[in-house]
Amino acid sequence: MGHGIAQVSAMGDHTVTLRDIDSSLVSEGIEAIRSNLQGGVERGKLTEAEMASALDNIAGETELESAVRDTDLVVEAVPEDLELKKDVLTDAEAAADDDVTLATNTSSLSVTELASALERPQGLIGLHFFNPVHIMGLVEVIVGERTSDSTQALATEFVDSIGKTSVVVQDTPGFASSRLGVALGVEAIRMVEEGVGSPRDIDNAMELGYNHPMGPLELTDVIGLDVRLDILKYLRTELGERFKPPQLLKRKVRAGKVGKKSGEGFYVWEDGEPVGMSGEWGDR
């Protein structure tokens, strides 16, 4: 999600450095931003000048020290792995200025526990963006046990500056959005597993019956079945057996069918769009 966060930050007239571990990944991220912006121009959502201005605000970098130097806010968007996030945040803290605000884009991990690895735990806050970042209007702001008032204020001001709406929640397992979203998604997976209905019929029930913009199974494909599985494992440890991952989900992840990014999950994907259902539902 890093390139999406970089894009909306640049569109909010912030100077942005997009950093990854390899120059090819940085280039791919900037190209994805360019493609998103071009799509916005073609749909009349922004002008060519606005696109050019946003791209001018973005630089790419592979060296962490250069990326975080003289920054006000560093947002990490690495995978949902507690130790990986701790390593990235501690390295960023060591390389950045003493008064930098650090943010984690975690969707479920404890901000308080992540902060325990830092010299300045009061400077860390959760900024949970939603996918796709340039379209979704919400950012969940997660306040850790030791997050300072000034850190919270800077975070909410930043969210406002990029045209998003913030909801502020305390640091609890799954926060608000992930806990509710995963509960709906895991029940939908169980329903497919039990033969209650096809992925498309279950998704249509929520889209047309409850006015959801995207059904829970298609959304799982977009998020990534591997990401959803990791979140369920964590929530099961913290909150109990109601978050036990279904066998169907585990089988698909083992098979590499992790959703949109792999080309198949509950749906088959081509050019970023679902073109059919996977497996036994494929011909229906």
Secondary structure, DSSP 8 states (H G I E B T S, - for coil): -HHHHHHHHHHTT--EEEE-SSHHHHHHHHHHHHHHHHHHHHTTSS-HHHHHHHHHTEEEES-HHHHHTT-SEEEE---S-HHHHHHHHHHHHHHS-TT-EEEE--SSS-HHHHHTTSS-GGGEEEEEE-SSTTT--EEEEEE-TT--HHHHHHHHHHHHHTT-EEEEEE--TTTTHHHHHHHHHHHHHHHHHTTSS-HHHHHHHHHHHS--SS-HHHHHHHH-HHHHHHHHHHHHHHH-GGG---HHHHHHHHTT--BGGGTBSSEEEETTEEEEE-GGGTT-
